[in-house]
Amino acid sequence: RHTGCGAGWIEAELDVRADLLTPFGTAHGGVVSALADHVLGSVMYPVMASGQWAATTEFKLNLLRPVREGVLRARADIISMSRRTAVVRIDITNDTPEGGARLAAAAQGTVSIQDPR
């Protein structure tokens, strides 16, 4: 779910439920990857012209810590944008048992800006 957005940034969160955990009690990397890819594309819509759409062309994800049950929070920021492409930086945090949050993953990706067909 989106929790905030503006020109060039977006925040979203995802509840990590028991059914998303591996037998080892941690979220599969695909769960984290899906959240990263979602905000990578969604951050573009407030800054693109009406009718344009964004297609992810690549992204790199560093899984920094195991993700456990709780909430994953992602923030994406556009760090460079041209007429046809943009580069986006994403930080993903996970709740800690103490009630705080820690950086669980960092990503950077490129989107291609497409015109209406």
PyMOL CGO cylinders between C-alpha atoms (Angstrom):
from pymol import cmd
from pymol.cgo import CYLINDER

trace = [
    CYLINDER, 0.00, 0.00, 0.00, 1.21, 3.50, -0.79, 0.3, 1, 1, 1, 1, 1, 1,
    CYLINDER, 1.21, 3.50, -0.79, 1.74, 5.64, 2.28, 0.3, 1, 1, 1, 1, 1, 1,
    CYLINDER, 1.74, 5.64, 2.28, 2.99, 8.86, 0.69, 0.3, 1, 1, 1, 1, 1, 1,
    CYLINDER, 2.99, 8.86, 0.69, 4.16, 10.35, -2.58, 0.3, 1, 1, 1, 1, 1, 1,
    CYLINDER, 4.16, 10.35, -2.58, 5.24, 13.53, -4.26, 0.3, 1, 1, 1, 1, 1, 1,
    CYLINDER, 5.24, 13.53, -4.26, 7.12, 14.69, -7.32, 0.3, 1, 1, 1, 1, 1, 1,
    CYLINDER, 7.12, 14.69, -7.32, 10.14, 12.39, -7.49, 0.3, 1, 1, 1, 1, 1, 1,
    CYLINDER, 10.14, 12.39, -7.49, 9.49, 10.19, -4.45, 0.3, 1, 1, 1, 1, 1, 1,
    CYLINDER, 9.49, 10.19, -4.45, 7.09, 7.55, -3.16, 0.3, 1, 1, 1, 1, 1, 1,
    CYLINDER, 7.09, 7.55, -3.16, 6.73, 5.48, -0.01, 0.3, 1, 1, 1, 1, 1, 1,
    CYLINDER, 6.73, 5.48, -0.01, 4.92, 2.16, 0.31, 0.3, 1, 1, 1, 1, 1, 1,
    CYLINDER, 4.92, 2.16, 0.31, 4.69, -0.67, 2.78, 0.3, 1, 1, 1, 1, 1, 1,
    CYLINDER, 4.69, -0.67, 2.78, 3.96, -4.37, 2.73, 0.3, 1, 1, 1, 1, 1, 1,
    CYLINDER, 3.96, -4.37, 2.73, 2.87, -6.62, 5.59, 0.3, 1, 1, 1, 1, 1, 1,
    CYLINDER, 2.87, -6.62, 5.59, 5.17, -9.63, 5.83, 0.3, 1, 1, 1, 1, 1, 1,
    CYLINDER, 5.17, -9.63, 5.83, 2.77, -12.37, 6.87, 0.3, 1, 1, 1, 1, 1, 1,
    CYLINDER, 2.77, -12.37, 6.87, 3.60, -15.92, 7.94, 0.3, 1, 1, 1, 1, 1, 1,
    CYLINDER, 3.60, -15.92, 7.94, 2.61, -17.28, 4.51, 0.3, 1, 1, 1, 1, 1, 1,
    CYLINDER, 2.61, -17.28, 4.51, 5.40, -15.20, 2.91, 0.3, 1, 1, 1, 1, 1, 1,
    CYLINDER, 5.40, -15.20, 2.91, 8.11, -16.73, 5.08, 0.3, 1, 1, 1, 1, 1, 1,
    CYLINDER, 8.11, -16.73, 5.08, 10.46, -19.56, 4.18, 0.3, 1, 1, 1, 1, 1, 1,
    CYLINDER, 10.46, -19.56, 4.18, 10.81, -22.60, 6.46, 0.3, 1, 1, 1, 1, 1, 1,
    CYLINDER, 10.81, -22.60, 6.46, 13.70, -20.68, 8.06, 0.3, 1, 1, 1, 1, 1, 1,
    CYLINDER, 13.70, -20.68, 8.06, 11.38, -17.89, 9.23, 0.3, 1, 1, 1, 1, 1, 1,
    CYLINDER, 11.38, -17.89, 9.23, 12.60, -15.23, 6.80, 0.3, 1, 1, 1, 1, 1, 1,
    CYLINDER, 12.60, -15.23, 6.80, 10.91, -13.66, 3.80, 0.3, 1, 1, 1, 1, 1, 1,
    CYLINDER, 10.91, -13.66, 3.80, 11.95, -14.94, 0.39, 0.3, 1, 1, 1, 1, 1, 1,
    CYLINDER, 11.95, -14.94, 0.39, 14.03, -12.43, -1.56, 0.3, 1, 1, 1, 1, 1, 1,
    CYLINDER, 14.03, -12.43, -1.56, 11.27, -12.33, -4.17, 0.3, 1, 1, 1, 1, 1, 1,
    CYLINDER, 11.27, -12.33, -4.17, 8.97, -10.61, -1.66, 0.3, 1, 1, 1, 1, 1, 1,
    CYLINDER, 8.97, -10.61, -1.66, 11.51, -7.83, -1.15, 0.3, 1, 1, 1, 1, 1, 1,
    CYLINDER, 11.51, -7.83, -1.15, 12.22, -7.71, -4.88, 0.3, 1, 1, 1, 1, 1, 1,
    CYLINDER, 12.22, -7.71, -4.88, 8.53, -7.32, -5.73, 0.3, 1, 1, 1, 1, 1, 1,
    CYLINDER, 8.53, -7.32, -5.73, 8.20, -4.34, -3.39, 0.3, 1, 1, 1, 1, 1, 1,
    CYLINDER, 8.20, -4.34, -3.39, 11.33, -2.73, -4.86, 0.3, 1, 1, 1, 1, 1, 1,
    CYLINDER, 11.33, -2.73, -4.86, 10.08, -3.18, -8.43, 0.3, 1, 1, 1, 1, 1, 1,
    CYLINDER, 10.08, -3.18, -8.43, 6.65, -1.83, -7.52, 0.3, 1, 1, 1, 1, 1, 1,
    CYLINDER, 6.65, -1.83, -7.52, 7.95, 1.46, -6.12, 0.3, 1, 1, 1, 1, 1, 1,
    CYLINDER, 7.95, 1.46, -6.12, 10.56, 1.67, -8.91, 0.3, 1, 1, 1, 1, 1, 1,
    CYLINDER, 10.56, 1.67, -8.91, 7.78, 2.04, -11.47, 0.3, 1, 1, 1, 1, 1, 1,
    CYLINDER, 7.78, 2.04, -11.47, 5.19, 3.82, -9.33, 0.3, 1, 1, 1, 1, 1, 1,
    CYLINDER, 5.19, 3.82, -9.33, 7.50, 6.72, -8.42, 0.3, 1, 1, 1, 1, 1, 1,
    CYLINDER, 7.50, 6.72, -8.42, 7.44, 7.79, -12.07, 0.3, 1, 1, 1, 1, 1, 1,
    CYLINDER, 7.44, 7.79, -12.07, 3.74, 8.51, -12.53, 0.3, 1, 1, 1, 1, 1, 1,
    CYLINDER, 3.74, 8.51, -12.53, 3.57, 11.90, -10.77, 0.3, 1, 1, 1, 1, 1, 1,
    CYLINDER, 3.57, 11.90, -10.77, 6.39, 13.24, -13.00, 0.3, 1, 1, 1, 1, 1, 1,
    CYLINDER, 6.39, 13.24, -13.00, 5.49, 11.78, -16.41, 0.3, 1, 1, 1, 1, 1, 1,
    CYLINDER, 5.49, 11.78, -16.41, 3.17, 13.34, -18.96, 0.3, 1, 1, 1, 1, 1, 1,
    CYLINDER, 3.17, 13.34, -18.96, -0.41, 12.11, -19.09, 0.3, 1, 1, 1, 1, 1, 1,
    CYLINDER, -0.41, 12.11, -19.09, -0.63, 8.79, -20.94, 0.3, 1, 1, 1, 1, 1, 1,
    CYLINDER, -0.63, 8.79, -20.94, 3.04, 7.87, -20.53, 0.3, 1, 1, 1, 1, 1, 1,
    CYLINDER, 3.04, 7.87, -20.53, 3.98, 4.74, -18.65, 0.3, 1, 1, 1, 1, 1, 1,
    CYLINDER, 3.98, 4.74, -18.65, 7.15, 3.38, -17.07, 0.3, 1, 1, 1, 1, 1, 1,
    CYLINDER, 7.15, 3.38, -17.07, 8.75, 0.00, -17.79, 0.3, 1, 1, 1, 1, 1, 1,
    CYLINDER, 8.75, 0.00, -17.79, 11.50, -1.37, -15.57, 0.3, 1, 1, 1, 1, 1, 1,
    CYLINDER, 11.50, -1.37, -15.57, 14.53, -2.16, -17.72, 0.3, 1, 1, 1, 1, 1, 1,
    CYLINDER, 14.53, -2.16, -17.72, 16.82, -3.32, -14.91, 0.3, 1, 1, 1, 1, 1, 1,
    CYLINDER, 16.82, -3.32, -14.91, 17.40, -3.16, -11.19, 0.3, 1, 1, 1, 1, 1, 1,
    CYLINDER, 17.40, -3.16, -11.19, 19.95, -4.38, -8.69, 0.3, 1, 1, 1, 1, 1, 1,
    CYLINDER, 19.95, -4.38, -8.69, 18.89, -5.42, -5.21, 0.3, 1, 1, 1, 1, 1, 1,
    CYLINDER, 18.89, -5.42, -5.21, 21.21, -5.81, -2.25, 0.3, 1, 1, 1, 1, 1, 1,
    CYLINDER, 21.21, -5.81, -2.25, 19.63, -7.93, 0.48, 0.3, 1, 1, 1, 1, 1, 1,
    CYLINDER, 19.63, -7.93, 0.48, 21.38, -6.59, 3.57, 0.3, 1, 1, 1, 1, 1, 1,
    CYLINDER, 21.38, -6.59, 3.57, 19.59, -8.41, 6.40, 0.3, 1, 1, 1, 1, 1, 1,
    CYLINDER, 19.59, -8.41, 6.40, 17.05, -11.20, 6.78, 0.3, 1, 1, 1, 1, 1, 1,
    CYLINDER, 17.05, -11.20, 6.78, 13.47, -9.95, 6.69, 0.3, 1, 1, 1, 1, 1, 1,
    CYLINDER, 13.47, -9.95, 6.69, 11.12, -11.32, 9.32, 0.3, 1, 1, 1, 1, 1, 1,
    CYLINDER, 11.12, -11.32, 9.32, 7.43, -10.88, 9.99, 0.3, 1, 1, 1, 1, 1, 1,
    CYLINDER, 7.43, -10.88, 9.99, 6.31, -7.30, 10.43, 0.3, 1, 1, 1, 1, 1, 1,
    CYLINDER, 6.31, -7.30, 10.43, 6.21, -4.44, 7.97, 0.3, 1, 1, 1, 1, 1, 1,
    CYLINDER, 6.21, -4.44, 7.97, 8.54, -3.69, 5.07, 0.3, 1, 1, 1, 1, 1, 1,
    CYLINDER, 8.54, -3.69, 5.07, 8.71, 0.01, 4.21, 0.3, 1, 1, 1, 1, 1, 1,
    CYLINDER, 8.71, 0.01, 4.21, 10.12, 1.20, 0.90, 0.3, 1, 1, 1, 1, 1, 1,
    CYLINDER, 10.12, 1.20, 0.90, 11.11, 4.68, -0.18, 0.3, 1, 1, 1, 1, 1, 1,
    CYLINDER, 11.11, 4.68, -0.18, 12.00, 5.36, -3.80, 0.3, 1, 1, 1, 1, 1, 1,
    CYLINDER, 12.00, 5.36, -3.80, 13.63, 8.57, -5.01, 0.3, 1, 1, 1, 1, 1, 1,
    CYLINDER, 13.63, 8.57, -5.01, 14.32, 9.56, -8.61, 0.3, 1, 1, 1, 1, 1, 1,
    CYLINDER, 14.32, 9.56, -8.61, 18.01, 10.46, -8.73, 0.3, 1, 1, 1, 1, 1, 1,
    CYLINDER, 18.01, 10.46, -8.73, 18.27, 11.17, -12.47, 0.3, 1, 1, 1, 1, 1, 1,
    CYLINDER, 18.27, 11.17, -12.47, 15.69, 11.63, -15.20, 0.3, 1, 1, 1, 1, 1, 1,
    CYLINDER, 15.69, 11.63, -15.20, 15.81, 12.39, -18.91, 0.3, 1, 1, 1, 1, 1, 1,
    CYLINDER, 15.81, 12.39, -18.91, 13.09, 12.45, -21.54, 0.3, 1, 1, 1, 1, 1, 1,
    CYLINDER, 13.09, 12.45, -21.54, 13.25, 8.65, -22.01, 0.3, 1, 1, 1, 1, 1, 1,
    CYLINDER, 13.25, 8.65, -22.01, 14.83, 7.11, -18.89, 0.3, 1, 1, 1, 1, 1, 1,
    CYLINDER, 14.83, 7.11, -18.89, 15.13, 7.56, -15.16, 0.3, 1, 1, 1, 1, 1, 1,
    CYLINDER, 15.13, 7.56, -15.16, 17.34, 6.10, -12.45, 0.3, 1, 1, 1, 1, 1, 1,
    CYLINDER, 17.34, 6.10, -12.45, 15.71, 5.43, -9.09, 0.3, 1, 1, 1, 1, 1, 1,
    CYLINDER, 15.71, 5.43, -9.09, 17.22, 4.66, -5.66, 0.3, 1, 1, 1, 1, 1, 1,
    CYLINDER, 17.22, 4.66, -5.66, 15.21, 2.53, -3.20, 0.3, 1, 1, 1, 1, 1, 1,
    CYLINDER, 15.21, 2.53, -3.20, 15.74, 1.85, 0.51, 0.3, 1, 1, 1, 1, 1, 1,
    CYLINDER, 15.74, 1.85, 0.51, 13.69, -0.85, 2.23, 0.3, 1, 1, 1, 1, 1, 1,
    CYLINDER, 13.69, -0.85, 2.23, 13.46, -1.13, 6.02, 0.3, 1, 1, 1, 1, 1, 1,
    CYLINDER, 13.46, -1.13, 6.02, 12.01, -3.84, 8.25, 0.3, 1, 1, 1, 1, 1, 1,
    CYLINDER, 12.01, -3.84, 8.25, 10.61, -3.53, 11.76, 0.3, 1, 1, 1, 1, 1, 1,
    CYLINDER, 10.61, -3.53, 11.76, 12.83, -4.62, 14.62, 0.3, 1, 1, 1, 1, 1, 1,
    CYLINDER, 12.83, -4.62, 14.62, 11.59, -6.48, 17.73, 0.3, 1, 1, 1, 1, 1, 1,
    CYLINDER, 11.59, -6.48, 17.73, 12.50, -3.37, 19.76, 0.3, 1, 1, 1, 1, 1, 1,
    CYLINDER, 12.50, -3.37, 19.76, 10.01, -1.27, 17.80, 0.3, 1, 1, 1, 1, 1, 1,
    CYLINDER, 10.01, -1.27, 17.80, 12.47, 0.47, 15.50, 0.3, 1, 1, 1, 1, 1, 1,
    CYLINDER, 12.47, 0.47, 15.50, 13.39, -0.16, 11.89, 0.3, 1, 1, 1, 1, 1, 1,
    CYLINDER, 13.39, -0.16, 11.89, 16.57, -1.27, 10.18, 0.3, 1, 1, 1, 1, 1, 1,
    CYLINDER, 16.57, -1.27, 10.18, 17.75, -1.13, 6.60, 0.3, 1, 1, 1, 1, 1, 1,
    CYLINDER, 17.75, -1.13, 6.60, 17.02, -4.56, 5.11, 0.3, 1, 1, 1, 1, 1, 1,
    CYLINDER, 17.02, -4.56, 5.11, 17.65, -3.90, 1.41, 0.3, 1, 1, 1, 1, 1, 1,
    CYLINDER, 17.65, -3.90, 1.41, 18.93, -1.27, -0.99, 0.3, 1, 1, 1, 1, 1, 1,
    CYLINDER, 18.93, -1.27, -0.99, 18.16, -1.16, -4.70, 0.3, 1, 1, 1, 1, 1, 1,
    CYLINDER, 18.16, -1.16, -4.70, 18.80, 0.97, -7.74, 0.3, 1, 1, 1, 1, 1, 1,
    CYLINDER, 18.80, 0.97, -7.74, 17.06, 0.61, -11.06, 0.3, 1, 1, 1, 1, 1, 1,
    CYLINDER, 17.06, 0.61, -11.06, 16.36, 2.12, -14.44, 0.3, 1, 1, 1, 1, 1, 1,
    CYLINDER, 16.36, 2.12, -14.44, 13.00, 2.66, -16.06, 0.3, 1, 1, 1, 1, 1, 1,
    CYLINDER, 13.00, 2.66, -16.06, 12.18, 3.40, -19.67, 0.3, 1, 1, 1, 1, 1, 1,
    CYLINDER, 12.18, 3.40, -19.67, 9.56, 6.10, -20.17, 0.3, 1, 1, 1, 1, 1, 1,
    CYLINDER, 9.56, 6.10, -20.17, 7.08, 5.01, -22.84, 0.3, 1, 1, 1, 1, 1, 1,
    CYLINDER, 7.08, 5.01, -22.84, 4.71, 7.20, -24.83, 0.3, 1, 1, 1, 1, 1, 1,
    CYLINDER, 4.71, 7.20, -24.83, 1.09, 6.19, -25.46, 0.3, 1, 1, 1, 1, 1, 1,
    CYLINDER, 1.09, 6.19, -25.46, 0.67, 3.86, -28.41, 0.3, 1, 1, 1, 1, 1, 1,
]
cmd.load_cgo(trace, "trace")
